[in-house]
Amino acid sequence: MAKETHYTEAVGRRKTATARVRISEAKSPSMMVNGKTAAEYFPLEQMVKTAFAPMQMLGASYAVSARVHGGGHKAQAEAVRHGLSRAMTELVPEQRKDLKVRGFLKRDPRAKERKKFGLKAARRAPQWSKR
């Protein structure tokens, strides 16, 4: 008979990046992102710190597994952070206030503005010539 694993799942988003994060109890913190360790997946150490921030702040240790798609590496790291924070509050509701103060539970609504017709970009107009 297969061993049952208990986990908590949450979704985190940032720009066009979406992360499905699963956490389960562990003795030492670990993070797998798309089948790789966080250090292997994210090109910069700062992005790994961003993804681990909620656990680092609260001193918690979970085994984290995340499936991420869309966006760039930075947006993906922030999406993992958002999903991890949501999963942690689902598991331990008393931590919600601490995570909320840091802004980890807020979905960053900023995204790229669409290009408008008659313009070269979202707001960039064609060069104007007097004569």
Order of alpha helices (4+ residues) and beta strands (2+ residues): beta-beta-beta-beta-alpha-alpha-beta-alpha-alpha
